[in-house]
Amino acid sequence: MTPETKNTLSGVHGRDIKKQDQQRVTDPDGGFYEEIEHTADLALRCGGPDLESFFRSAARGMYHLLGAQASSSHTAGQITVSLTAMDMESLLVDWLGELAYLAERDRLVFGDMTFKTLSATRIEAVLTGSRNPRLDKVIKAVTYHHLNIKKTPEGYAATVVFDV
């Protein structure tokens, strides 16, 4: 095994992740996301100092996994997403599932996310985005596999696994 091979993680989806490239992406609002190794699916660790940055970073991380990027210069429109769930884990799964659906169906990717309401069980967000001509991956489902949102002194954090 060459040194280059040792530093590469290759999943069943043909996505090579170099260990040194597994860097945390930090948003200006203090949230973060990073792709993490998973044996069969795609996984993402995300977090933020408050609920808004946490949910925003989860969405941006998922867009990263899809290979999609919102363009601020080519705005396609604005929509409002309203969701209610029984707990925060379900709300996060529903939020990411809705965004994945819009990305696949309409090729809409949202760079600007303004939260009008956000609690542990309810979200109402005004989303502004652009059309993305193609996606590198398609997410079949956002899973509950090992999903546990943790509240720490630094904010919120979770690992989310996506079925692709």
PLY file of the C-alpha trace (Angstrom):
ply
format ascii 1.0
element vertex 164
property float x
property float y
property float z
element edge 163
property int vertex1
property int vertex2
end_header
0.00 0.00 0.00
1.52 3.33 -1.00
1.51 6.33 1.37
-1.00 8.00 -0.96
-3.36 5.02 -0.69
-3.17 5.05 3.10
-4.35 8.66 3.19
-7.41 8.10 1.00
-10.80 6.86 2.12
-12.80 5.38 -0.72
-16.46 4.66 -0.21
-18.74 2.45 -2.24
-19.97 5.57 -4.03
-16.61 6.28 -5.63
-16.07 9.39 -3.53
-12.45 9.59 -2.42
-11.82 11.63 0.69
-8.22 12.38 1.49
-7.77 12.44 5.24
-5.91 15.72 5.04
-8.85 17.16 3.04
-11.36 16.27 5.77
-11.28 19.81 7.02
-13.98 21.61 8.88
-15.69 24.34 6.88
-16.67 27.24 9.12
-19.47 29.66 8.28
-19.26 33.37 9.13
-22.05 32.88 11.70
-19.92 30.37 13.63
-21.49 27.16 12.31
-19.46 24.36 10.78
-19.71 21.19 8.74
-17.34 18.46 7.69
-17.73 15.29 5.69
-16.83 12.23 7.70
-16.09 8.65 6.74
-18.99 6.21 6.56
-18.83 2.65 5.24
-21.80 2.62 2.87
-23.45 6.04 2.83
-22.43 9.67 3.18
-22.09 11.28 6.59
-21.73 14.82 7.83
-20.78 16.32 11.16
-22.27 19.76 11.65
-22.86 22.28 14.38
-23.25 25.86 15.45
-23.43 28.14 18.46
-27.21 28.54 18.12
-30.12 26.80 16.36
-29.98 29.06 13.29
-26.30 28.48 12.59
-26.73 24.76 13.34
-29.60 24.26 10.85
-27.92 26.51 8.27
-24.63 24.60 8.54
-26.40 21.25 8.23
-28.01 22.47 4.99
-24.75 23.83 3.59
-22.95 20.63 4.49
-25.59 18.56 2.71
-25.25 20.78 -0.38
-21.51 20.13 -0.23
-22.16 16.36 -0.24
-24.48 16.78 -3.24
-21.79 18.71 -5.10
-24.18 21.66 -5.36
-23.46 25.29 -4.70
-25.81 28.25 -4.52
-24.85 31.24 -6.62
-25.61 34.66 -5.19
-25.36 36.24 -8.65
-28.05 34.04 -10.29
-31.04 34.13 -7.96
-33.83 31.82 -9.10
-36.36 32.82 -6.52
-37.52 32.75 -2.98
-39.68 30.25 -1.14
-40.85 29.73 2.41
-40.47 26.35 4.09
-42.59 25.61 7.17
-42.16 22.36 9.10
-43.34 21.00 12.44
-41.96 17.89 14.12
-42.17 16.09 17.46
-38.51 16.71 18.40
-35.36 18.40 17.15
-33.92 15.27 15.51
-37.11 14.82 13.47
-37.11 18.51 12.57
-33.51 18.29 11.32
-34.30 15.18 9.25
-37.41 16.84 7.78
-35.50 20.09 7.06
-32.68 18.35 5.23
-35.11 16.01 3.47
-37.11 18.98 2.15
-33.97 20.75 0.92
-32.68 17.56 -0.72
-36.05 17.11 -2.44
-36.02 20.68 -3.80
-32.42 20.26 -4.97
-33.23 17.07 -6.86
-36.68 17.97 -8.21
-36.15 21.65 -9.10
-32.33 21.91 -8.94
-32.82 24.67 -6.34
-29.99 25.28 -3.91
-30.40 27.94 -1.24
-27.53 30.13 -0.11
-29.58 32.61 1.91
-31.67 31.16 4.75
-33.60 33.57 6.96
-35.36 31.94 9.88
-38.64 33.57 10.86
-39.38 30.86 13.44
-37.00 28.25 14.77
-37.50 26.12 17.86
-36.86 22.49 18.78
-40.07 21.45 16.99
-40.89 24.17 14.44
-39.15 25.91 11.58
-40.26 28.59 9.18
-37.53 29.83 6.88
-37.45 32.13 3.87
-34.99 30.65 1.39
-33.37 32.46 -1.51
-31.34 30.48 -3.99
-30.36 29.59 -7.47
-30.71 26.74 -9.90
-27.86 24.26 -9.95
-27.56 22.56 -13.35
-26.46 19.22 -11.94
-25.86 17.33 -8.72
-22.90 15.01 -8.21
-24.94 12.83 -5.84
-28.60 12.20 -5.15
-29.74 11.67 -1.59
-32.42 8.99 -1.26
-33.06 9.72 2.41
-31.82 11.58 5.44
-31.59 8.87 8.09
-31.97 8.65 11.85
-28.96 6.29 11.97
-26.93 7.37 15.03
-28.61 10.80 14.91
-28.35 12.53 18.25
-28.25 16.31 18.50
-26.03 17.31 21.39
-26.29 20.59 23.27
-22.89 21.63 24.59
-21.50 24.86 26.03
-20.31 25.65 22.47
-23.79 25.18 20.96
-25.38 22.33 19.00
-23.69 19.46 17.15
-24.79 16.29 15.35
-23.70 13.64 12.91
-26.14 13.03 10.05
-26.03 9.99 7.75
-27.50 10.18 4.25
-28.66 7.20 2.22
-27.41 7.65 -1.34
0 1
1 2
2 3
3 4
4 5
5 6
6 7
7 8
8 9
9 10
10 11
11 12
12 13
13 14
14 15
15 16
16 17
17 18
18 19
19 20
20 21
21 22
22 23
23 24
24 25
25 26
26 27
27 28
28 29
29 30
30 31
31 32
32 33
33 34
34 35
35 36
36 37
37 38
38 39
39 40
40 41
41 42
42 43
43 44
44 45
45 46
46 47
47 48
48 49
49 50
50 51
51 52
52 53
53 54
54 55
55 56
56 57
57 58
58 59
59 60
60 61
61 62
62 63
63 64
64 65
65 66
66 67
67 68
68 69
69 70
70 71
71 72
72 73
73 74
74 75
75 76
76 77
77 78
78 79
79 80
80 81
81 82
82 83
83 84
84 85
85 86
86 87
87 88
88 89
89 90
90 91
91 92
92 93
93 94
94 95
95 96
96 97
97 98
98 99
99 100
100 101
101 102
102 103
103 104
104 105
105 106
106 107
107 108
108 109
109 110
110 111
111 112
112 113
113 114
114 115
115 116
116 117
117 118
118 119
119 120
120 121
121 122
122 123
123 124
124 125
125 126
126 127
127 128
128 129
129 130
130 131
131 132
132 133
133 134
134 135
135 136
136 137
137 138
138 139
139 140
140 141
141 142
142 143
143 144
144 145
145 146
146 147
147 148
148 149
149 150
150 151
151 152
152 153
153 154
154 155
155 156
156 157
157 158
158 159
159 160
160 161
161 162
162 163
